[in-house]
Amino acid sequence: MRKSLWIGLALLVVSGAPVVYADSFTPTFTCTINCTTPPTALDVTFPSPTMIVGFGSLTYPSFSLDSSNLPGDQYQWTSISVSLPLFEFANIFSVKDVTRNTSSVVEEIAPSFVIGANGSLTFTPVTAPEPSSVTLMLAGVGLVLVMRKRIGRRLPQAS
């Protein structure tokens, strides 16, 4: 029985921990033409991220990207305003995935307009605190030692 515990411990040390990617990303907008401040959005998750984009005095709620879009793709955003009757404007905000050639568009009718602008969009992974490999390994060694002590004293084992 003790031999199998040591074999299990050796396998635990040799196998290591798998690489895990964060599933939450921060959208970062940069301006290329005609904007003093770039658009903003809260963190999103892939696939099919839905963003609430703020640009100028407008907010574009429920802005969704295509389900095939990935965080590492190249994106370009564009914002234009079209004059409507009764002093209203159709403010159109679009994001194009250059890598996959897909586009997402949202329109907001408002009494104010946004000057035509464009730029690029990137997604940066949000760092999440995770236990280190050493901490997990020490916890495993501690559990093996506790079980070994229980086996030596002939105490009941968990099943």
C-alpha positions as CSV (number, residue, x, y, z in Angstrom):
1,M,0.0,0.0,0.0
2,R,2.8,2.4,0.8
3,K,4.5,1.7,-2.5
4,S,1.4,2.7,-4.4
5,L,1.3,6.0,-2.4
6,W,4.8,6.8,-3.5
7,I,4.0,5.9,-7.1
8,G,1.0,8.2,-7.0
9,L,3.1,11.0,-5.6
10,A,5.8,10.5,-8.3
11,L,3.1,10.6,-11.0
12,L,1.7,13.8,-9.5
13,V,5.1,15.5,-9.6
14,V,6.0,14.3,-13.1
15,S,2.7,15.1,-14.8
16,G,2.6,18.8,-13.8
17,A,-0.4,21.2,-14.2
18,P,-2.1,21.8,-17.5
19,V,-1.9,25.2,-19.1
20,V,-5.2,27.1,-18.6
21,Y,-6.2,30.2,-20.5
22,A,-8.3,33.0,-19.0
23,D,-11.8,33.2,-20.4
24,S,-12.3,36.9,-19.7
25,F,-10.8,39.6,-21.9
26,T,-10.6,43.4,-21.8
27,P,-11.4,45.2,-25.0
28,T,-8.9,48.0,-25.8
29,F,-9.9,50.5,-28.5
30,T,-7.4,52.7,-30.2
31,C,-8.1,55.7,-32.4
32,T,-6.8,56.2,-35.9
33,I,-9.0,59.0,-37.3
34,N,-11.1,61.8,-35.7
35,C,-11.5,60.9,-32.0
36,T,-10.1,62.6,-28.9
37,T,-11.1,59.7,-26.6
38,P,-11.5,56.1,-27.8
39,P,-14.6,54.0,-27.2
40,T,-14.8,52.0,-24.0
41,A,-16.3,48.6,-23.0
42,L,-16.3,46.3,-20.0
43,D,-14.6,42.9,-19.9
44,V,-16.1,40.2,-22.2
45,T,-16.0,36.4,-22.5
46,F,-15.6,34.4,-25.7
47,P,-17.2,32.9,-27.7
48,S,-20.0,35.4,-28.8
49,P,-18.9,38.3,-26.6
50,T,-21.6,40.9,-25.9
51,M,-20.3,44.4,-25.1
52,I,-21.8,47.6,-23.9
53,V,-19.8,50.2,-25.9
54,G,-19.6,53.8,-24.8
55,F,-18.4,56.3,-27.3
56,G,-18.7,60.1,-26.9
57,S,-22.1,60.8,-25.3
58,L,-23.6,57.6,-26.6
59,T,-23.9,54.1,-25.3
60,Y,-24.5,51.1,-27.6
61,P,-26.0,48.4,-25.5
62,S,-26.0,44.7,-26.5
63,F,-23.3,44.9,-29.1
64,S,-22.4,41.3,-30.0
65,L,-19.6,39.9,-32.0
66,D,-20.0,36.8,-34.2
67,S,-19.5,33.4,-32.6
68,S,-16.6,32.6,-34.9
69,N,-14.6,35.6,-33.7
70,L,-11.6,34.9,-31.5
71,P,-9.8,37.2,-29.1
72,G,-6.5,37.0,-31.0
73,D,-8.1,38.1,-34.3
74,Q,-7.4,41.6,-35.8
75,Y,-10.4,44.0,-35.4
76,Q,-11.2,47.4,-36.8
77,W,-14.0,49.6,-35.5
78,T,-15.9,52.5,-37.2
79,S,-18.4,55.0,-36.0
80,I,-20.5,57.2,-38.3
81,S,-23.6,59.4,-38.0
82,V,-26.4,59.7,-40.5
83,S,-28.8,62.7,-40.4
84,L,-32.5,61.7,-40.0
85,P,-35.6,63.9,-40.2
86,L,-36.7,65.8,-37.1
87,F,-33.2,66.6,-36.0
88,E,-32.3,63.0,-35.0
89,F,-29.2,61.0,-36.0
90,A,-28.6,57.3,-36.7
91,N,-25.3,56.7,-35.0
92,I,-23.8,53.5,-36.4
93,F,-21.0,51.6,-34.7
94,S,-19.5,48.6,-36.4
95,V,-16.6,46.2,-35.7
96,K,-15.0,44.2,-38.4
97,D,-13.0,41.1,-37.8
98,V,-10.3,41.5,-40.4
99,T,-9.0,37.9,-39.9
100,R,-12.3,36.2,-40.5
101,N,-14.0,38.9,-42.6
102,T,-17.1,39.2,-40.4
103,S,-18.8,42.4,-39.3
104,S,-21.0,43.3,-36.4
105,V,-23.1,46.5,-36.5
106,V,-25.3,48.3,-34.0
107,E,-27.4,51.5,-34.5
108,E,-28.5,54.0,-31.9
109,I,-31.0,56.8,-32.7
110,A,-30.3,59.9,-30.7
111,P,-30.6,63.7,-30.8
112,S,-26.8,64.0,-30.8
113,F,-24.2,62.8,-33.3
114,V,-20.8,61.3,-33.1
115,I,-18.1,62.5,-35.5
116,G,-17.1,59.8,-37.9
117,A,-14.1,57.9,-36.4
118,N,-12.3,54.6,-36.7
119,G,-9.5,52.6,-35.2
120,S,-8.4,49.2,-34.0
121,L,-9.7,46.9,-31.3
122,T,-7.7,44.3,-29.4
123,F,-8.6,41.9,-26.6
124,T,-6.3,41.4,-23.7
125,P,-6.7,38.4,-21.3
126,V,-7.7,39.4,-17.7
127,T,-5.2,37.9,-15.3
128,A,-7.0,35.8,-12.7
129,P,-5.3,34.8,-9.4
130,E,-4.6,31.1,-9.5
131,P,-2.8,28.9,-6.9
132,S,0.8,28.2,-7.9
133,S,2.0,24.8,-8.9
134,V,4.2,24.6,-5.8
135,T,1.3,25.3,-3.5
136,L,-0.8,22.6,-5.1
137,M,2.1,20.1,-5.0
138,L,2.8,20.8,-1.3
139,A,-0.9,20.3,-0.5
140,G,-0.8,16.9,-2.3
141,V,2.4,15.9,-0.4
142,G,0.7,16.9,2.9
143,L,-2.4,14.8,2.1
144,V,-0.2,11.8,1.2
145,L,1.7,12.1,4.5
146,V,-1.6,12.4,6.5
147,M,-3.0,9.3,4.8
148,R,0.3,7.4,5.4
149,K,0.1,8.2,9.1
150,R,-3.6,7.0,9.2
151,I,-2.6,3.8,7.5
152,G,0.2,3.2,9.9
153,R,-2.2,3.6,12.9
154,R,-4.8,1.4,11.2
155,L,-7.4,4.1,11.3
156,P,-10.4,3.9,9.0
157,Q,-9.8,5.3,5.5
158,A,-12.1,7.6,3.5
159,S,-13.8,5.8,0.6
